[in-house]
Amino acid sequence: MQQFHPEVLHEAFPGWEGSYARMPDDLKVFAPTLDGKNVWPCSFWIERTAAQEQAAAA
């Protein structure tokens, strides 16, 4: 998206431009970037553990 359709990101997230550059240095290790200026849009999966499954079933 960032590479092929940045205009969509600019429209959907007006503060996206320069988002990586503005980020504190100690947080940059957790945020991916393609160009060193903007945060790369990303997501992650959270998996339930067996303990959470048992608690949900109780």
mmCIF file of the N, C-alpha and C atoms, coordinates in Angstrom:
data_MODEL
# 
_entry.id   MODEL 
# 
loop_
_atom_site.group_PDB 
_atom_site.id 
_atom_site.type_symbol 
_atom_site.label_atom_id 
_atom_site.label_alt_id 
_atom_site.label_comp_id 
_atom_site.label_asym_id 
_atom_site.label_entity_id 
_atom_site.label_seq_id 
_atom_site.pdbx_PDB_ins_code 
_atom_site.Cartn_x 
_atom_site.Cartn_y 
_atom_site.Cartn_z 
_atom_site.occupancy 
_atom_site.B_iso_or_equiv 
_atom_site.pdbx_formal_charge 
_atom_site.auth_seq_id 
_atom_site.auth_comp_id 
_atom_site.auth_asym_id 
_atom_site.auth_atom_id 
_atom_site.pdbx_PDB_model_num 
ATOM 1   N N  . MET A 1 1  ? 0.829   -1.183  0.000  1.00 0.00 ? 1  MET A N  1 
ATOM 2   C CA . MET A 1 1  ? 0.000   0.000   0.000  1.00 0.00 ? 1  MET A CA 1 
ATOM 3   C C  . MET A 1 1  ? 0.878   1.252   0.000  1.00 0.00 ? 1  MET A C  1 
ATOM 4   N N  . GLN A 1 2  ? 1.829   1.294   0.914  1.00 0.00 ? 2  GLN A N  1 
ATOM 5   C CA . GLN A 1 2  ? 2.718   2.454   1.004  1.00 0.00 ? 2  GLN A CA 1 
ATOM 6   C C  . GLN A 1 2  ? 3.523   2.620   -0.273 1.00 0.00 ? 2  GLN A C  1 
ATOM 7   N N  . GLN A 1 3  ? 3.892   1.520   -0.866 1.00 0.00 ? 3  GLN A N  1 
ATOM 8   C CA . GLN A 1 3  ? 4.731   1.561   -2.050 1.00 0.00 ? 3  GLN A CA 1 
ATOM 9   C C  . GLN A 1 3  ? 3.943   1.888   -3.320 1.00 0.00 ? 3  GLN A C  1 
ATOM 10  N N  . PHE A 1 4  ? 2.747   1.322   -3.465 1.00 0.00 ? 4  PHE A N  1 
ATOM 11  C CA . PHE A 1 4  ? 2.007   1.470   -4.709 1.00 0.00 ? 4  PHE A CA 1 
ATOM 12  C C  . PHE A 1 4  ? 0.846   2.461   -4.662 1.00 0.00 ? 4  PHE A C  1 
ATOM 13  N N  . HIS A 1 5  ? 0.292   2.723   -3.468 1.00 0.00 ? 5  HIS A N  1 
ATOM 14  C CA . HIS A 1 5  ? -0.858  3.626   -3.350 1.00 0.00 ? 5  HIS A CA 1 
ATOM 15  C C  . HIS A 1 5  ? -0.714  4.571   -2.153 1.00 0.00 ? 5  HIS A C  1 
ATOM 16  N N  . PRO A 1 6  ? 0.358   5.326   -2.076 1.00 0.00 ? 6  PRO A N  1 
ATOM 17  C CA . PRO A 1 6  ? 0.534   6.211   -0.926 1.00 0.00 ? 6  PRO A CA 1 
ATOM 18  C C  . PRO A 1 6  ? -0.553  7.276   -0.831 1.00 0.00 ? 6  PRO A C  1 
ATOM 19  N N  . GLU A 1 7  ? -1.153  7.649   -1.967 1.00 0.00 ? 7  GLU A N  1 
ATOM 20  C CA . GLU A 1 7  ? -2.206  8.667   -1.943 1.00 0.00 ? 7  GLU A CA 1 
ATOM 21  C C  . GLU A 1 7  ? -3.410  8.201   -1.128 1.00 0.00 ? 7  GLU A C  1 
ATOM 22  N N  . VAL A 1 8  ? -3.683  6.903   -1.118 1.00 0.00 ? 8  VAL A N  1 
ATOM 23  C CA . VAL A 1 8  ? -4.789  6.365   -0.325 1.00 0.00 ? 8  VAL A CA 1 
ATOM 24  C C  . VAL A 1 8  ? -4.474  6.518   1.156  1.00 0.00 ? 8  VAL A C  1 
ATOM 25  N N  . LEU A 1 9  ? -3.240  6.237   1.547  1.00 0.00 ? 9  LEU A N  1 
ATOM 26  C CA . LEU A 1 9  ? -2.842  6.398   2.946  1.00 0.00 ? 9  LEU A CA 1 
ATOM 27  C C  . LEU A 1 9  ? -2.881  7.866   3.365  1.00 0.00 ? 9  LEU A C  1 
ATOM 28  N N  . HIS A 1 10 ? -2.454  8.754   2.482  1.00 0.00 ? 10 HIS A N  1 
ATOM 29  C CA . HIS A 1 10 ? -2.497  10.189  2.798  1.00 0.00 ? 10 HIS A CA 1 
ATOM 30  C C  . HIS A 1 10 ? -3.930  10.650  3.037  1.00 0.00 ? 10 HIS A C  1 
ATOM 31  N N  . GLU A 1 11 ? -4.854  10.124  2.248  1.00 0.00 ? 11 GLU A N  1 
ATOM 32  C CA . GLU A 1 11 ? -6.261  10.517  2.393  1.00 0.00 ? 11 GLU A CA 1 
ATOM 33  C C  . GLU A 1 11 ? -6.883  9.913   3.654  1.00 0.00 ? 11 GLU A C  1 
ATOM 34  N N  . ALA A 1 12 ? -6.615  8.638   3.914  1.00 0.00 ? 12 ALA A N  1 
ATOM 35  C CA . ALA A 1 12 ? -7.198  7.953   5.067  1.00 0.00 ? 12 ALA A CA 1 
ATOM 36  C C  . ALA A 1 12 ? -6.557  8.360   6.386  1.00 0.00 ? 12 ALA A C  1 
ATOM 37  N N  . PHE A 1 13 ? -5.266  8.658   6.352  1.00 0.00 ? 13 PHE A N  1 
ATOM 38  C CA . PHE A 1 13 ? -4.513  9.009   7.568  1.00 0.00 ? 13 PHE A CA 1 
ATOM 39  C C  . PHE A 1 13 ? -3.724  10.283  7.315  1.00 0.00 ? 13 PHE A C  1 
ATOM 40  N N  . PRO A 1 14 ? -4.348  11.445  7.504  1.00 0.00 ? 14 PRO A N  1 
ATOM 41  C CA . PRO A 1 14 ? -3.669  12.711  7.194  1.00 0.00 ? 14 PRO A CA 1 
ATOM 42  C C  . PRO A 1 14 ? -2.347  12.910  7.944  1.00 0.00 ? 14 PRO A C  1 
ATOM 43  N N  . GLY A 1 15 ? -2.209  12.314  9.108  1.00 0.00 ? 15 GLY A N  1 
ATOM 44  C CA . GLY A 1 15 ? -0.978  12.464  9.886  1.00 0.00 ? 15 GLY A CA 1 
ATOM 45  C C  . GLY A 1 15 ? 0.085   11.441  9.547  1.00 0.00 ? 15 GLY A C  1 
ATOM 46  N N  . TRP A 1 16 ? -0.161  10.620  8.505  1.00 0.00 ? 16 TRP A N  1 
ATOM 47  C CA . TRP A 1 16 ? 0.777   9.555   8.161  1.00 0.00 ? 16 TRP A CA 1 
ATOM 48  C C  . TRP A 1 16 ? 2.097   10.109  7.636  1.00 0.00 ? 16 TRP A C  1 
ATOM 49  N N  . GLU A 1 17 ? 2.049   11.165  6.865  1.00 0.00 ? 17 GLU A N  1 
ATOM 50  C CA . GLU A 1 17 ? 3.275   11.748  6.286  1.00 0.00 ? 17 GLU A CA 1 
ATOM 51  C C  . GLU A 1 17 ? 4.246   12.150  7.396  1.00 0.00 ? 17 GLU A C  1 
ATOM 52  N N  . GLY A 1 18 ? 5.415   11.590  7.380  1.00 0.00 ? 18 GLY A N  1 
ATOM 53  C CA . GLY A 1 18 ? 6.437   11.904  8.388  1.00 0.00 ? 18 GLY A CA 1 
ATOM 54  C C  . GLY A 1 18 ? 6.231   11.187  9.709  1.00 0.00 ? 18 GLY A C  1 
ATOM 55  N N  . SER A 1 19 ? 5.329   10.206  9.748  1.00 0.00 ? 19 SER A N  1 
ATOM 56  C CA . SER A 1 19 ? 4.994   9.528   11.007 1.00 0.00 ? 19 SER A CA 1 
ATOM 57  C C  . SER A 1 19 ? 6.198   8.812   11.624 1.00 0.00 ? 19 SER A C  1 
ATOM 58  N N  . TYR A 1 20 ? 7.041   8.204   10.816 1.00 0.00 ? 20 TYR A N  1 
ATOM 59  C CA . TYR A 1 20 ? 8.215   7.525   11.357 1.00 0.00 ? 20 TYR A CA 1 
ATOM 60  C C  . TYR A 1 20 ? 9.260   8.535   11.816 1.00 0.00 ? 20 TYR A C  1 
ATOM 61  N N  . ALA A 1 21 ? 9.448   9.584   11.050 1.00 0.00 ? 21 ALA A N  1 
ATOM 62  C CA . ALA A 1 21 ? 10.435  10.614  11.400 1.00 0.00 ? 21 ALA A CA 1 
ATOM 63  C C  . ALA A 1 21 ? 10.082  11.305  12.718 1.00 0.00 ? 21 ALA A C  1 
ATOM 64  N N  . ARG A 1 22 ? 8.792   11.454  13.011 1.00 0.00 ? 22 ARG A N  1 
ATOM 65  C CA . ARG A 1 22 ? 8.355   12.113  14.251 1.00 0.00 ? 22 ARG A CA 1 
ATOM 66  C C  . ARG A 1 22 ? 8.387   11.198  15.468 1.00 0.00 ? 22 ARG A C  1 
ATOM 67  N N  . MET A 1 23 ? 8.476   9.912   15.233 1.00 0.00 ? 23 MET A N  1 
ATOM 68  C CA . MET A 1 23 ? 8.407   8.939   16.320 1.00 0.00 ? 23 MET A CA 1 
ATOM 69  C C  . MET A 1 23 ? 9.678   9.008   17.182 1.00 0.00 ? 23 MET A C  1 
ATOM 70  N N  . PRO A 1 24 ? 9.533   8.878   18.507 1.00 0.00 ? 24 PRO A N  1 
ATOM 71  C CA . PRO A 1 24 ? 10.725  8.842   19.361 1.00 0.00 ? 24 PRO A CA 1 
ATOM 72  C C  . PRO A 1 24 ? 11.626  7.669   18.966 1.00 0.00 ? 24 PRO A C  1 
ATOM 73  N N  . ASP A 1 25 ? 12.923  7.895   19.022 1.00 0.00 ? 25 ASP A N  1 
ATOM 74  C CA . ASP A 1 25 ? 13.893  6.890   18.587 1.00 0.00 ? 25 ASP A CA 1 
ATOM 75  C C  . ASP A 1 25 ? 13.722  5.545   19.286 1.00 0.00 ? 25 ASP A C  1 
ATOM 76  N N  . ASP A 1 26 ? 13.377  5.554   20.579 1.00 0.00 ? 26 ASP A N  1 
ATOM 77  C CA . ASP A 1 26 ? 13.260  4.286   21.306 1.00 0.00 ? 26 ASP A CA 1 
ATOM 78  C C  . ASP A 1 26 ? 12.042  3.469   20.879 1.00 0.00 ? 26 ASP A C  1 
ATOM 79  N N  . LEU A 1 27 ? 11.100  4.059   20.166 1.00 0.00 ? 27 LEU A N  1 
ATOM 80  C CA . LEU A 1 27 ? 9.940   3.319   19.655 1.00 0.00 ? 27 LEU A CA 1 
ATOM 81  C C  . LEU A 1 27 ? 10.116  2.858   18.213 1.00 0.00 ? 27 LEU A C  1 
ATOM 82  N N  . LYS A 1 28 ? 11.062  3.414   17.511 1.00 0.00 ? 28 LYS A N  1 
ATOM 83  C CA . LYS A 1 28 ? 11.253  3.081   16.101 1.00 0.00 ? 28 LYS A CA 1 
ATOM 84  C C  . LYS A 1 28 ? 11.607  1.619   15.886 1.00 0.00 ? 28 LYS A C  1 
ATOM 85  N N  . VAL A 1 29 ? 12.191  0.991   16.860 1.00 0.00 ? 29 VAL A N  1 
ATOM 86  C CA . VAL A 1 29 ? 12.549  -0.421  16.732 1.00 0.00 ? 29 VAL A CA 1 
ATOM 87  C C  . VAL A 1 29 ? 11.297  -1.292  16.569 1.00 0.00 ? 29 VAL A C  1 
ATOM 88  N N  . PHE A 1 30 ? 10.136  -0.817  17.032 1.00 0.00 ? 30 PHE A N  1 
ATOM 89  C CA . PHE A 1 30 ? 8.895   -1.587  16.967 1.00 0.00 ? 30 PHE A CA 1 
ATOM 90  C C  . PHE A 1 30 ? 8.042   -1.241  15.750 1.00 0.00 ? 30 PHE A C  1 
ATOM 91  N N  . ALA A 1 31 ? 8.412   -0.230  14.998 1.00 0.00 ? 31 ALA A N  1 
ATOM 92  C CA . ALA A 1 31 ? 7.599   0.225   13.864 1.00 0.00 ? 31 ALA A CA 1 
ATOM 93  C C  . ALA A 1 31 ? 8.368   0.071   12.559 1.00 0.00 ? 31 ALA A C  1 
ATOM 94  N N  . PRO A 1 32 ? 7.848   -0.719  11.629 1.00 0.00 ? 32 PRO A N  1 
ATOM 95  C CA . PRO A 1 32 ? 8.536   -0.881  10.356 1.00 0.00 ? 32 PRO A CA 1 
ATOM 96  C C  . PRO A 1 32 ? 8.373   0.347   9.457  1.00 0.00 ? 32 PRO A C  1 
ATOM 97  N N  . THR A 1 33 ? 9.361   0.586   8.605  1.00 0.00 ? 33 THR A N  1 
ATOM 98  C CA . THR A 1 33 ? 9.289   1.674   7.637  1.00 0.00 ? 33 THR A CA 1 
ATOM 99  C C  . THR A 1 33 ? 9.957   1.234   6.343  1.00 0.00 ? 33 THR A C  1 
ATOM 100 N N  . LEU A 1 34 ? 9.452   1.711   5.243  1.00 0.00 ? 34 LEU A N  1 
ATOM 101 C CA . LEU A 1 34 ? 10.041  1.382   3.943  1.00 0.00 ? 34 LEU A CA 1 
ATOM 102 C C  . LEU A 1 34 ? 10.980  2.494   3.488  1.00 0.00 ? 34 LEU A C  1 
ATOM 103 N N  . ASP A 1 35 ? 10.616  3.731   3.804  1.00 0.00 ? 35 ASP A N  1 
ATOM 104 C CA . ASP A 1 35 ? 11.359  4.877   3.281  1.00 0.00 ? 35 ASP A CA 1 
ATOM 105 C C  . ASP A 1 35 ? 12.087  5.702   4.339  1.00 0.00 ? 35 ASP A C  1 
ATOM 106 N N  . GLY A 1 36 ? 11.989  5.306   5.615  1.00 0.00 ? 36 GLY A N  1 
ATOM 107 C CA . GLY A 1 36 ? 12.656  6.049   6.683  1.00 0.00 ? 36 GLY A CA 1 
ATOM 108 C C  . GLY A 1 36 ? 11.920  7.312   7.092  1.00 0.00 ? 36 GLY A C  1 
ATOM 109 N N  . LYS A 1 37 ? 10.776  7.602   6.466  1.00 0.00 ? 37 LYS A N  1 
ATOM 110 C CA . LYS A 1 37 ? 9.992   8.795   6.790  1.00 0.00 ? 37 LYS A CA 1 
ATOM 111 C C  . LYS A 1 37 ? 8.613   8.463   7.343  1.00 0.00 ? 37 LYS A C  1 
ATOM 112 N N  . ASN A 1 38 ? 8.014   7.394   6.847  1.00 0.00 ? 38 ASN A N  1 
ATOM 113 C CA . ASN A 1 38 ? 6.642   7.036   7.206  1.00 0.00 ? 38 ASN A CA 1 
ATOM 114 C C  . ASN A 1 38 ? 6.579   5.628   7.779  1.00 0.00 ? 38 ASN A C  1 
ATOM 115 N N  . VAL A 1 39 ? 5.695   5.430   8.746  1.00 0.00 ? 39 VAL A N  1 
ATOM 116 C CA . VAL A 1 39 ? 5.507   4.107   9.321  1.00 0.00 ? 39 VAL A CA 1 
ATOM 117 C C  . VAL A 1 39 ? 4.855   3.204   8.283  1.00 0.00 ? 39 VAL A C  1 
ATOM 118 N N  . TRP A 1 40 ? 5.360   2.002   8.148  1.00 0.00 ? 40 TRP A N  1 
ATOM 119 C CA . TRP A 1 40 ? 4.807   1.028   7.236  1.00 0.00 ? 40 TRP A CA 1 
ATOM 120 C C  . TRP A 1 40 ? 3.530   0.476   7.856  1.00 0.00 ? 40 TRP A C  1 
ATOM 121 N N  . PRO A 1 41 ? 2.402   0.559   7.165  1.00 0.00 ? 41 PRO A N  1 
ATOM 122 C CA . PRO A 1 41 ? 1.166   -0.006  7.722  1.00 0.00 ? 41 PRO A CA 1 
ATOM 123 C C  . PRO A 1 41 ? 1.348   -1.503  7.973  1.00 0.00 ? 41 PRO A C  1 
ATOM 124 N N  . CYS A 1 42 ? 1.024   -1.942  9.155  1.00 0.00 ? 42 CYS A N  1 
ATOM 125 C CA . CYS A 1 42 ? 1.227   -3.338  9.500  1.00 0.00 ? 42 CYS A CA 1 
ATOM 126 C C  . CYS A 1 42 ? 0.154   -3.792  10.483 1.00 0.00 ? 42 CYS A C  1 
ATOM 127 N N  . SER A 1 43 ? 0.101   -5.066  10.695 1.00 0.00 ? 43 SER A N  1 
ATOM 128 C CA . SER A 1 43 ? -0.798  -5.644  11.673 1.00 0.00 ? 43 SER A CA 1 
ATOM 129 C C  . SER A 1 43 ? -0.125  -6.867  12.266 1.00 0.00 ? 43 SER A C  1 
ATOM 130 N N  . PHE A 1 44 ? -0.714  -7.411  13.297 1.00 0.00 ? 44 PHE A N  1 
ATOM 131 C CA . PHE A 1 44 ? -0.180  -8.620  13.885 1.00 0.00 ? 44 PHE A CA 1 
ATOM 132 C C  . PHE A 1 44 ? -1.345  -9.449  14.411 1.00 0.00 ? 44 PHE A C  1 
ATOM 133 N N  . TRP A 1 45 ? -1.088  -10.721 14.591 1.00 0.00 ? 45 TRP A N  1 
ATOM 134 C CA . TRP A 1 45 ? -2.104  -11.639 15.090 1.00 0.00 ? 45 TRP A CA 1 
ATOM 135 C C  . TRP A 1 45 ? -1.865  -11.886 16.562 1.00 0.00 ? 45 TRP A C  1 
ATOM 136 N N  . ILE A 1 46 ? -2.943  -11.974 17.310 1.00 0.00 ? 46 ILE A N  1 
ATOM 137 C CA . ILE A 1 46 ? -2.864  -12.352 18.720 1.00 0.00 ? 46 ILE A CA 1 
ATOM 138 C C  . ILE A 1 46 ? -3.540  -13.707 18.834 1.00 0.00 ? 46 ILE A C  1 
ATOM 139 N N  . GLU A 1 47 ? -2.844  -14.639 19.410 1.00 0.00 ? 47 GLU A N  1 
ATOM 140 C CA . GLU A 1 47 ? -3.356  -15.998 19.510 1.00 0.00 ? 47 GLU A CA 1 
ATOM 141 C C  . GLU A 1 47 ? -3.767  -16.279 20.949 1.00 0.00 ? 47 GLU A C  1 
ATOM 142 N N  . ARG A 1 48 ? -4.927  -16.876 21.115 1.00 0.00 ? 48 ARG A N  1 
ATOM 143 C CA . ARG A 1 48 ? -5.382  -17.238 22.452 1.00 0.00 ? 48 ARG A CA 1 
ATOM 144 C C  . ARG A 1 48 ? -4.580  -18.429 22.954 1.00 0.00 ? 48 ARG A C  1 
ATOM 145 N N  . THR A 1 49 ? -4.268  -18.408 24.228 1.00 0.00 ? 49 THR A N  1 
ATOM 146 C CA . THR A 1 49 ? -3.560  -19.535 24.830 1.00 0.00 ? 49 THR A CA 1 
ATOM 147 C C  . THR A 1 49 ? -4.581  -20.523 25.379 1.00 0.00 ? 49 THR A C  1 
ATOM 148 N N  . ALA A 1 50 ? -4.128  -21.720 25.723 1.00 0.00 ? 50 ALA A N  1 
ATOM 149 C CA . ALA A 1 50 ? -5.008  -22.746 26.280 1.00 0.00 ? 50 ALA A CA 1 
ATOM 150 C C  . ALA A 1 50 ? -5.662  -22.247 27.563 1.00 0.00 ? 50 ALA A C  1 
ATOM 151 N N  . ALA A 1 51 ? -4.923  -21.501 28.390 1.00 0.00 ? 51 ALA A N  1 
ATOM 152 C CA . ALA A 1 51 ? -5.477  -20.973 29.638 1.00 0.00 ? 51 ALA A CA 1 
ATOM 153 C C  . ALA A 1 51 ? -6.622  -19.996 29.352 1.00 0.00 ? 51 ALA A C  1 
ATOM 154 N N  . GLN A 1 52 ? -6.481  -19.189 28.325 1.00 0.00 ? 52 GLN A N  1 
ATOM 155 C CA . GLN A 1 52 ? -7.539  -18.251 27.954 1.00 0.00 ? 52 GLN A CA 1 
ATOM 156 C C  . GLN A 1 52 ? -8.762  -19.006 27.440 1.00 0.00 ? 52 GLN A C  1 
ATOM 157 N N  . GLU A 1 53 ? -8.540  -20.072 26.686 1.00 0.00 ? 53 GLU A N  1 
ATOM 158 C CA . GLU A 1 53 ? -9.642  -20.890 26.179 1.00 0.00 ? 53 GLU A CA 1 
ATOM 159 C C  . GLU A 1 53 ? -10.407 -21.527 27.328 1.00 0.00 ? 53 GLU A C  1 
ATOM 160 N N  . GLN A 1 54 ? -9.686  -22.034 28.332 1.00 0.00 ? 54 GLN A N  1 
ATOM 161 C CA . GLN A 1 54 ? -10.330 -22.664 29.483 1.00 0.00 ? 54 GLN A CA 1 
ATOM 162 C C  . GLN A 1 54 ? -11.111 -21.636 30.287 1.00 0.00 ? 54 GLN A C  1 
ATOM 163 N N  . ALA A 1 55 ? -10.548 -20.448 30.459 1.00 0.00 ? 55 ALA A N  1 
ATOM 164 C CA . ALA A 1 55 ? -11.233 -19.391 31.210 1.00 0.00 ? 55 ALA A CA 1 
ATOM 165 C C  . ALA A 1 55 ? -12.485 -18.932 30.470 1.00 0.00 ? 55 ALA A C  1 
ATOM 166 N N  . ALA A 1 56 ? -12.431 -18.880 29.138 1.00 0.00 ? 56 ALA A N  1 
ATOM 167 C CA . ALA A 1 56 ? -13.578 -18.452 28.353 1.00 0.00 ? 56 ALA A CA 1 
ATOM 168 C C  . ALA A 1 56 ? -14.697 -19.502 28.402 1.00 0.00 ? 56 ALA A C  1 
ATOM 169 N N  . ALA A 1 57 ? -14.317 -20.770 28.521 1.00 0.00 ? 57 ALA A N  1 
ATOM 170 C CA . ALA A 1 57 ? -15.302 -21.853 28.562 1.00 0.00 ? 57 ALA A CA 1 
ATOM 171 C C  . ALA A 1 57 ? -15.954 -21.984 29.933 1.00 0.00 ? 57 ALA A C  1 
ATOM 172 N N  . ALA A 1 58 ? -15.321 -21.470 30.959 1.00 0.00 ? 58 ALA A N  1 
ATOM 173 C CA . ALA A 1 58 ? -15.842 -21.607 32.334 1.00 0.00 ? 58 ALA A CA 1 
ATOM 174 C C  . ALA A 1 58 ? -16.998 -20.691 32.629 1.00 0.00 ? 58 ALA A C  1 
# 
